[in-house]
Amino acid sequence: MNTNSSSFQLWPSIDLIDGKPVRLRQGDFAHKTEYDHPLTDLAETFSRFASGIHVVDLDGAKQGKITHYDAIAEIAAAASIPSEVGGGVRELADIDRLLALGVARVVIGTSAVTDPTFLSEAIDQFGADKIVVGADIKNGYVATNAWQQSSQMMIDTFLTTLKSSGIRTVSVTEIARDGTLSGPPVELYRNLKSLFPHLEIIASGGISNIADLRLLRGAGIAGAIFGKAYYEGMLTLDELLDFINEPC
């Protein structure tokens, strides 16, 4: 894993539809932008500056089962940093297979909300260091099933339920910001870190430039997931390489 003076983690994202990298706007499959980047090239480039690669099987999230095992294996093999994968993880066998492919940890989203027993079993079997909870929020409520449905649970209530689970890392996505390049909700992350200091909180959604990453680092959270800003050239490789060497 890439280490830097600030210890702020960078997790560039590869979101997959039909085995190709894409970005959605606010989780809407009807607003998809496809990028012509070979997966191995992305994995190798991200390995130069990132802490890890965040991979989302969007087809899997929609269907409720992992669908892009081959692409995930290709990314994990090409990267010299850890990868984490989410999207449609519903069975312990899914986690086992992903870890066997070389994935470092697995993101559980929908099932963490709808099936707490599954989350507990995953932690018991694979260890808390292998499991990340993905909390995607819409109007303050946690969303499920590829962001298409909203639960009746507020984000702070949901994170409270995780206190006894042993979970250490939670990625929190503000759906309304995701894919919009409108900036992250920094105060949201600062407040969540204040309420849940024991959790490693990773921000996702809205990041548009290097200044946004500096704001999130200043909020005291553990790191950030970003995608569109890189693919659209608003976050450059040189900027990211400089960022990881900046004093905090």
Secondary structure by P-SEA (a helix, b strand, c coil): cccccccbbbbbbbbbccccccccccccccbbbbbcccaaaaaaaaaacccbbbbbaaaaaaacccccaaaaaaaaaaccbbbbbbcccccaaaaaaaaaacccbbbbcccccccaaaaaaaaaacccccbbbbbbbcccccccccccccccccaaaaaaaaccccccbbbbbcccccccccccaaaaaaaaaaaccccbbbbbcccccaaaaaaaaaacccccccccccccccccaaaaaaaaaccc
